[in-house]
Amino acid sequence: MKKFRVGVVGCGKISGIYFKNIPQFDALELSACADLDRERAHAAAQEFKIPRVLDTDALLADKDIDIVLNLTVPQGHVPVNLKAIENGKHVFVEKPFALSVGDGNTVLDLARKKGVLVGCAPDTVLGAGYQTVRREIEAGAIGRPTSAMAFMLCHGHESWHPDPEFYYLKGGGPMLDMGPYYLTALITCLGPVRRVSAETGLAFAERTITSQPKAGRKMPVEVPTHQSGTLLFDGGIIATVVMSFDIWANNLPRIEIHGTKGSLSCPDPNSFGGRVARNTGDKNGWQDIPNLKRFGENSRGLGLADLAQAVQEGRTPRASGALALHVLEVMLAFDKSAKEGRHVNIQSKIDRPAPRTDDAIASTLP
Ligand SMILES: NC(=O)c1ccc[n+]([C@@H]2O[C@H](COP(=O)([O-])OP(=O)(O)OC[C@H]3O[C@@H](n4cnc5c(N)ncnc54)[C@H](O)[C@@H]3O)[C@@H](O)[C@H]2O)c1
């Protein structure tokens, strides 16, 4: 299999798991890394044996790089992607795909013009957990799906992330931060969304960082931190979705999907594995369903490897930019619906990504 040389831009908190996993995929090799903070890039290069540290612009233009992995903060996703694509590179970017639907479309239009592929996180839905959920639904395990619930409720990220400010600036908030996991999982399992109605709120106009090294510093909050809404899917399925950074504790499930013949309890969509259980309303109650075998551990990089194979096989990547743009349009519709006091129709249309078979993505990861 051809090796695709990956250049990584952004060597922050999430980069470590990518650096660790990338060498384990047959289609990938680490070629170079870059960060605005050059010391961070050097530290990553030393720890993960990355051959070269470059300036960002040099990396984006480097002739020995095939795919740019964009792990910058949300505000950097579109500008870095556009430069990489302009230079003829395929890109895979962390979520969210963009901060506006217009910017997301600009990225996809340029990629089409340049003949390169675009992928986007999350790739957790390609893991054992949600691929099992999807297989069960498609096998008719709960009959015709009719409704779903998705809850991500916490008190934000300032207790653990060393630089949490970006989560509360434009491009942050619980929906753009965590919504991609939940909505990508729902859309992968249930199909595209037709319209959204929602309410949003903001409980704390200022927050105090409690993690090190910035403990005690105040941060402004620019975006809603509680988003609650209803989605109508193309198939008539109704989902209740709540994403919040304003909640101290809760006992709600992550995701449940209900159908005419039963219900599925689904794993945390921010993980690759997790428990899948079914209840058909009989005396047996909740029954565990064994997960697919591969990619049940933290397999970040799976979507990137699938993108490399997609280039070789001339197909669409499973964690595609088009899917991420549909997810983005749905996420942004929450604030729009709340502001304008109406349903928001979703314009983008997508096909569900192909399911992943156990041997689809070559890797030594379990
Ligand atoms: N931290 C997590 O647990 C986590 C999990 C999943 C996804 N993500 C996503 O990954 C992305 C990065 O998150 P993080 O937590 O690693 O953030 P971070 O702030 O820890 O790291 C981001 C890094 O990107 C660098 N950077 C920013 N703009 C740049 C540019 N234009 N050129 C070069 N370097 C640039 C910064 O200097 C920083 O080192 C975000 O989109 C986030 O949503 C984070």
The ligand as an SDF file (V2000), in Angstrom:
LIG
                    3D

 44 48  0  0  0  0  0  0  0  0999 V2000
   -8.3000   18.6610   23.5420 N   0  0  0  0  0  0  0  0  0  0  0  0
   -9.1370   17.6910   23.2390 C   0  0  0  0  0  0  0  0  0  0  0  0
   -9.4280   16.7940   24.0690 O   0  0  0  0  0  0  0  0  0  0  0  0
   -9.7480   17.6120   21.8760 C   0  0  0  0  0  0  0  0  0  0  0  0
  -10.4320   16.4400   21.5610 C   0  0  0  0  0  0  0  0  0  0  0  0
  -10.9310   16.2930   20.2820 C   0  0  0  0  0  0  0  0  0  0  0  0
  -10.8080   17.3310   19.3690 C   0  0  0  0  0  0  0  0  0  0  0  0
  -10.1840   18.4830   19.7020 N   0  0  0  0  0  0  0  0  0  0  0  0
  -10.0890   19.5460   18.6810 C   0  0  0  0  0  0  0  0  0  0  0  0
   -8.7500   19.6330   18.2650 O   0  0  0  0  0  0  0  0  0  0  0  0
   -8.4160   20.9990   17.9450 C   0  0  0  0  0  0  0  0  0  0  0  0
   -7.2280   21.4050   18.7690 C   0  0  0  0  0  0  0  0  0  0  0  0
   -7.5700   21.2790   20.1270 O   0  0  0  0  0  0  0  0  0  0  0  0
   -6.4590   21.2240   21.2600 P   0  0  0  0  0  0  0  0  0  0  0  0
   -7.1770   20.8950   22.5040 O   0  0  0  0  0  0  0  0  0  0  0  0
   -5.3210   20.3730   20.8190 O   0  0  0  0  0  0  0  0  0  0  0  0
   -6.0310   22.7740   21.2770 O   0  0  0  0  0  0  0  0  0  0  0  0
   -4.6530   23.3900   21.8280 P   0  0  0  0  0  0  0  0  0  0  0  0
   -4.9230   24.8260   22.0610 O   0  0  0  0  0  0  0  0  0  0  0  0
   -4.1400   22.5370   22.9430 O   0  0  0  0  0  0  0  0  0  0  0  0
   -3.6750   23.1980   20.5850 O   0  0  0  0  0  0  0  0  0  0  0  0
   -3.8140   23.8880   19.3660 C   0  0  0  0  0  0  0  0  0  0  0  0
   -2.4190   24.1750   18.8420 C   0  0  0  0  0  0  0  0  0  0  0  0
   -2.5280   24.7430   17.5290 O   0  0  0  0  0  0  0  0  0  0  0  0
   -1.5570   25.7820   17.4180 C   0  0  0  0  0  0  0  0  0  0  0  0
   -2.0250   26.6880   16.3590 N   0  0  0  0  0  0  0  0  0  0  0  0
   -3.1290   27.4560   16.3500 C   0  0  0  0  0  0  0  0  0  0  0  0
   -3.2400   28.1010   15.1760 N   0  0  0  0  0  0  0  0  0  0  0  0
   -2.1790   27.7250   14.4240 C   0  0  0  0  0  0  0  0  0  0  0  0
   -1.7190   28.0500   13.1230 C   0  0  0  0  0  0  0  0  0  0  0  0
   -2.3910   28.8980   12.3370 N   0  0  0  0  0  0  0  0  0  0  0  0
   -0.5720   27.4730   12.6740 N   0  0  0  0  0  0  0  0  0  0  0  0
    0.1090   26.6180   13.4710 C   0  0  0  0  0  0  0  0  0  0  0  0
   -0.2660   26.2680   14.7100 N   0  0  0  0  0  0  0  0  0  0  0  0
   -1.3950   26.8140   15.1890 C   0  0  0  0  0  0  0  0  0  0  0  0
   -1.4960   26.3970   18.8100 C   0  0  0  0  0  0  0  0  0  0  0  0
   -0.2820   27.0850   18.9970 O   0  0  0  0  0  0  0  0  0  0  0  0
   -1.6360   25.1580   19.6990 C   0  0  0  0  0  0  0  0  0  0  0  0
   -0.3860   24.5810   20.0160 O   0  0  0  0  0  0  0  0  0  0  0  0
   -9.6680   21.8170   18.2310 C   0  0  0  0  0  0  0  0  0  0  0  0
  -10.3710   22.0280   17.0380 O   0  0  0  0  0  0  0  0  0  0  0  0
  -10.4840   20.9290   19.1710 C   0  0  0  0  0  0  0  0  0  0  0  0
  -11.8770   21.1370   18.9920 O   0  0  0  0  0  0  0  0  0  0  0  0
   -9.6140   18.6330   20.9320 C   0  0  0  0  0  0  0  0  0  0  0  0
  1  2  1  0
  2  3  2  0
  2  4  1  0
  4  5  1  0
  4 44  2  0
  5  6  2  0
  6  7  1  0
  7  8  2  0
  8  9  1  0
  8 44  1  0
  9 10  1  0
  9 42  1  0
 10 11  1  0
 11 12  1  0
 11 40  1  0
 12 13  1  0
 13 14  1  0
 14 15  2  0
 14 16  1  0
 14 17  1  0
 17 18  1  0
 18 19  2  0
 18 20  1  0
 18 21  1  0
 21 22  1  0
 22 23  1  0
 23 24  1  0
 23 38  1  0
 24 25  1  0
 25 26  1  0
 25 36  1  0
 26 27  1  0
 26 35  1  0
 27 28  2  0
 28 29  1  0
 29 30  1  0
 29 35  2  0
 30 31  1  0
 30 32  2  0
 32 33  1  0
 33 34  2  0
 34 35  1  0
 36 37  1  0
 36 38  1  0
 38 39  1  0
 40 41  1  0
 40 42  1  0
 42 43  1  0
M  CHG  2   8   1  16  -1
M  END
$$$$
